[in-house]
Amino acid sequence: MAALLTAGLLAVTACGAQAGQGPEPSPAAMRLGPAAPAAPVAASGGLGAAAGRDTPSLTVPPVTAPRKTLRLGAEGKTVTWLQKRLTELGYRPGKADGQYGPTTLAAVWAFQKVNGIKPTSTIARRTWEALETPKTPRVLAPRGRETRAEVDLTRQILVLYVGGEVELISHISSGSGIPYCETATWQGSEQEFCGSATTPTGNYRTTWRVSGWHRSYLGELYNPIFFNGGIAFHGALSVPLHPASHGCVRLPMNVAEELPGKLGKGVPVHVRGRFRGA
């Protein structure tokens, strides 16, 4: 993304990235540590939501949920059931290790948002019922390519479609919408960076990427995949429920580990919606 250097003030927009450089700090909020990549999505009947459809429920085998109230930090077989079910439905809760930690919480949030439930760390009646009869994400680009990424700014979720089927669903945090001016030392000199902190809606394609941590003048981002100038999908240590980035699409770290292997170069990215608060 082009930057304009005027009288020592470097004005940037969104993530603030320039070609070959990334943006994005990682302020502490919720810490989502790395986790092993999830197993592939179960293919029994597919996950629906192919291009041109808005399927109300998933074609997966019927289940009976444990219906035991879970809170963050819980352990045991009920948590393992939850993790396996979320993985089967396309979410990424991390290993099915029976530990209800931050990585599983991010997947729970994504699932709740897709199913019209206010995101919470507590797994209670409404979430268990939805796990028995889950909905698919709302299709944002019904005439889009069979392999594409859709970013729902209203619900704050990312959906990756591969071959017309839901491959991956993730909680995200997009641009905060708050204008900013920050001073940072960059390329040997102190400079002021200003921008709009927005994630623009529109139709884009994935471009360049970096493996591992990538440092920029606004901070660091993990495994960034750029799709709109300096705006990228990337892993972050802070992925709160509200939009909080400089414009990039923040992902839980375990999703950022997996996404580069599934989202190639030149893949369409459709960004829609507007976050309206809790």
Secondary structure, 3 states (H helix, E strand, C coil): CCCEEECCEEECCCCCCCCCCCCCCCCCCCECCCCCCCCCCCCCCCCCCCCCCCCCCCCCCCCCCCCCCECCCCECHHHHHHHHHHHHCCCCCCCCCCECCHHHHHHHHHHHHHCCCCCCCCECHHHHHHHHCCCCCCCCCCCCCCCEEEEECCCCEEEEEECCEEEEEEECECECCCCEEEEEEECCEEEEEEECCCCCCEEEECCCECCCEEEECCEEEEEEEEEECCEEEEECCECCCCCCECCCEEECHHHHHHHHHCCCCCCEEEEECCCCCC
